[in-house]
């Protein structure tokens, strides 16, 4: 995971692929990879990872916020609004 901090996105994604293979129930890995995929322009891959984060941890309001950002970037405004609503229902509080 250290590669992401050095801006070697391709190497970081490879590391995260291996990490998900070794730890398929670790939501944090999918969360990190979803963010990296989104930054890399892989909208579908980011959505898949964030879906997995939410499957593994359905009370993670931050994952709903992230997924709503990805859905908005994809043009899925209705899906983004649903995710925002769920995040707030779960107690999400925007930073000030």
C-alpha positions as CSV (number, residue, x, y, z in Angstrom):
1,X,0.0,0.0,0.0
2,X,3.0,2.3,0.4
3,X,3.2,2.7,-3.4
4,X,0.0,4.8,-3.4
5,X,1.8,7.5,-1.4
6,X,4.6,7.6,-4.0
7,X,2.1,8.1,-6.8
8,X,2.8,4.8,-8.5
9,X,-0.8,4.2,-9.0
10,X,-0.3,1.1,-11.3
11,X,1.9,-0.5,-8.7
12,X,-0.4,0.4,-5.9
13,X,-3.4,-1.1,-7.7
14,X,-1.4,-4.3,-8.3
15,X,-0.6,-4.5,-4.6
16,X,-4.2,-3.9,-3.7
17,X,-5.3,-6.7,-6.1
18,X,-3.0,-9.1,-4.3
19,X,-4.2,-7.8,-0.9
20,X,-7.9,-8.5,-1.9
21,X,-6.9,-12.0,-3.0
22,X,-5.2,-12.6,0.4
23,X,-7.8,-10.8,2.5
24,X,-11.1,-11.0,0.6
25,X,-13.2,-9.9,3.6
26,X,-11.2,-6.8,4.4
27,X,-13.4,-3.8,3.5
28,X,-10.6,-1.3,4.0
29,X,-8.6,-2.8,1.1
30,X,-11.6,-2.5,-1.2
31,X,-12.2,1.0,0.0
32,X,-8.6,2.0,-0.8
33,X,-8.6,0.3,-4.2
34,X,-12.0,1.8,-5.0
35,X,-10.6,5.3,-4.4
36,X,-7.4,4.5,-6.4
37,X,-9.5,3.2,-9.3
38,X,-11.7,6.3,-9.2
39,X,-8.6,8.5,-9.3
40,X,-7.4,6.5,-12.3
41,X,-10.7,6.9,-14.1
42,X,-11.9,3.3,-13.7
43,X,-15.5,4.2,-12.7
44,X,-16.9,0.7,-13.0
45,X,-14.0,-0.8,-11.0
46,X,-14.5,1.8,-8.3
47,X,-18.2,1.0,-8.2
48,X,-17.5,-2.7,-7.8
49,X,-15.1,-2.1,-5.0
50,X,-17.4,0.3,-3.2
51,X,-20.3,-2.2,-3.6
52,X,-18.1,-4.7,-1.9
53,X,-17.2,-2.3,0.9
54,X,-20.9,-1.8,1.5
55,X,-21.7,-5.5,1.3
56,X,-19.0,-6.2,4.0
57,X,-19.8,-3.2,6.1
58,X,-23.4,-1.9,5.4
59,X,-23.2,0.7,8.2
60,X,-20.2,2.5,6.7
61,X,-21.6,6.0,5.9
62,X,-18.3,7.1,4.3
63,X,-18.5,4.3,1.7
64,X,-21.9,5.5,0.7
65,X,-20.5,9.1,0.3
66,X,-17.7,7.7,-1.8
67,X,-20.0,5.6,-3.9
68,X,-22.3,8.6,-4.4
69,X,-19.4,10.6,-5.7
70,X,-18.5,7.8,-8.2
71,X,-22.1,7.5,-9.3
72,X,-22.4,11.2,-9.8
73,X,-19.2,11.2,-12.0
74,X,-20.8,8.4,-14.0
75,X,-24.0,10.5,-14.5
76,X,-26.2,8.4,-12.2
77,X,-27.7,11.3,-10.3
78,X,-30.5,9.2,-8.8
79,X,-28.1,6.6,-7.5
80,X,-25.9,9.3,-6.1
81,X,-28.8,10.9,-4.3
82,X,-29.8,7.5,-2.8
83,X,-26.3,7.0,-1.5
84,X,-26.1,10.5,0.0
85,X,-29.5,9.9,1.7
86,X,-28.3,6.6,3.1
87,X,-25.1,8.1,4.4
88,X,-27.0,10.8,6.2
89,X,-29.4,8.2,7.6
90,X,-26.4,6.3,9.0
91,X,-25.2,9.5,10.7
92,X,-22.8,11.0,8.2
93,X,-21.7,14.5,9.2
94,X,-19.9,16.6,6.6
95,X,-16.6,18.1,7.8
96,X,-16.6,21.8,8.5
